[in-house]
Amino acid sequence: MNLDTLISSDAVITNHDIKSKKRALEALAGRLAAEAEKTNPDAEEEIDPLDIFQLLIDREKLGSTSLGHGVALPHARTNLTDHAIGAFLRLDKGVDFDSPDHQPTDLIFALMVPEHYTDEHLKILAYLAGLFSDENFCRALRQSEDTQEIYKHLTHWQLASQAS
């Protein structure tokens, strides 16, 4: 899977001011809304970031989307888009994301998919979970100098199991 069909370089955010899970989800919802509008300029209505934020919050109420080790994959299925859209946030200082290992979360990849993306949704999440469980990948993201370098890692990283 290549993430360049899922995320644009504009959807990569770095931030040192976000200090809570709620604020992280708000920032990601805003970016997802902007990306959805960019990819569907003929839409009759603007996408309200608060609608996406509420979807992400509702999903978190079912159980934390944190994988542990500083990584979370918040996600939602919605009729606000007709294709999968991702946004990524790297925090300078991790936040409490109700992680199973109780570690602060600093790498957050948010995913928004259409309602009908049942199997695709699970496949994308499984790929992202595999990608973000690669310690070298996460280290590279944390050490990246800027959003363009992060984007390059997101879209060009090869999992060791897929490299051969």
C-alpha positions in Angstrom: 0.0 0.0 0.0 1.2 3.5 -0.8 0.1 6.2 1.5 0.4 9.0 -1.1 -3.1 8.1 -2.3 -4.3 8.6 1.3 -2.5 11.7 2.6 -1.1 14.8 0.9 1.9 16.8 2.1 -0.5 19.5 3.3 -2.1 17.0 5.7 1.1 16.6 7.8 1.2 18.8 10.9 3.8 19.3 13.5 2.9 21.1 16.7 4.4 22.0 20.0 1.4 23.8 21.5 -1.2 20.9 21.6 -1.4 19.6 25.1 -4.5 17.3 25.1 -6.1 14.5 23.1 -9.1 16.7 22.5 -6.9 19.5 20.9 -5.0 16.9 18.8 -8.3 15.5 17.5 -9.5 19.1 16.7 -6.4 19.8 14.7 -6.7 16.6 12.8 -10.4 17.1 12.2 -9.6 20.6 10.7 -7.0 19.1 8.4 -9.2 16.2 7.4 -12.0 18.7 6.5 -9.7 20.8 4.4 -8.3 17.7 2.6 -11.9 16.4 1.9 -12.8 19.8 0.4 -9.7 19.9 -1.6 -10.4 16.5 -3.1 -14.0 17.3 -3.8 -14.2 21.0 -4.9 -17.7 20.5 -6.5 -19.3 19.6 -3.2 -22.4 21.6 -2.5 -21.7 22.2 1.2 -18.6 23.0 3.1 -17.4 20.2 5.5 -17.6 21.4 9.0 -14.5 20.3 11.0 -16.7 20.0 14.1 -18.6 17.2 12.4 -15.4 15.2 11.8 -14.2 16.0 15.3 -17.4 14.6 16.7 -17.0 11.4 14.7 -13.5 11.0 16.0 -14.6 11.7 19.6 -17.5 9.2 19.3 -15.1 6.6 18.1 -12.7 7.3 21.0 -15.6 6.8 23.4 -15.8 3.2 22.2 -12.2 2.7 23.2 -8.9 4.4 22.7 -7.4 4.2 19.3 -3.9 4.4 20.8 -1.6 1.5 19.9 0.8 2.3 22.6 4.5 3.3 22.1 3.4 6.9 21.5 1.2 6.1 18.5 -2.6 6.5 17.9 -4.8 5.9 14.9 -8.1 7.7 15.4 -10.5 6.9 12.6 -14.1 7.3 11.5 -16.5 6.1 8.8 -18.7 8.8 7.4 -20.7 10.0 4.4 -18.7 13.3 4.4 -16.2 11.8 1.9 -16.3 9.4 -1.0 -12.7 8.1 -0.6 -10.2 7.5 2.2 -8.4 10.6 3.6 -5.6 10.7 6.1 -3.9 13.4 8.2 -0.9 13.1 10.4 0.1 15.0 13.5 3.5 14.8 15.2 3.6 16.5 18.6 6.8 17.8 20.2 5.5 16.5 23.6 3.2 13.6 23.8 -0.3 13.8 25.3 -2.4 11.4 27.3 -4.4 9.3 24.7 -5.6 6.6 27.1 -2.8 4.4 25.8 -2.7 0.8 26.9 0.9 1.3 28.0 0.1 4.6 29.7 2.9 6.3 27.6 2.3 9.8 26.1 1.2 9.8 22.5 3.1 12.0 20.0 2.5 10.3 16.6 -1.2 10.5 15.5 -2.5 9.4 12.1 -6.2 10.1 11.6 -8.2 8.3 9.0 -11.6 9.2 7.6 -13.3 6.7 5.2 -16.7 6.5 3.4 -19.4 4.6 5.1 -19.2 1.8 2.5 -15.5 1.2 3.1 -15.9 -1.7 5.4 -13.2 -4.1 4.2 -11.0 -1.3 2.9 -11.2 0.5 6.2 -9.9 -2.5 8.1 -7.1 -3.1 5.5 -5.9 0.5 5.8 -6.0 0.3 9.6 -4.1 -3.0 9.5 -1.4 -1.5 7.2 -1.1 1.6 9.4 -0.8 -0.5 12.5 1.9 -2.5 10.9 3.7 0.6 9.7 3.5 2.4 13.1 4.7 -0.7 15.0 8.0 -0.5 13.1 10.3 1.2 15.7 12.7 2.5 13.0 9.8 4.1 11.1 8.5 5.9 14.3 12.1 7.0 15.2 12.5 8.4 11.7 9.2 10.4 12.1 10.3 11.7 15.5 13.7 12.8 14.2 12.4 14.4 11.0 13.3 18.1 10.6 10.1 19.2 8.9 6.7 18.2 7.5 8.2 17.5 4.1 10.6 15.0 5.5 7.8 13.4 7.6 5.7 13.2 4.4 8.5 11.5 2.6 8.8 8.9 5.3 5.0 8.3 5.4 4.8 7.8 1.6 8.1 6.0 0.9 8.7 3.8 3.9 8.9 0.1 3.1 8.1 -2.4 5.8 10.8 -5.0 6.2 8.2 -7.7 5.4 7.3 -6.0 2.1 10.8 -4.9 1.0 11.8 -8.2 -0.6 
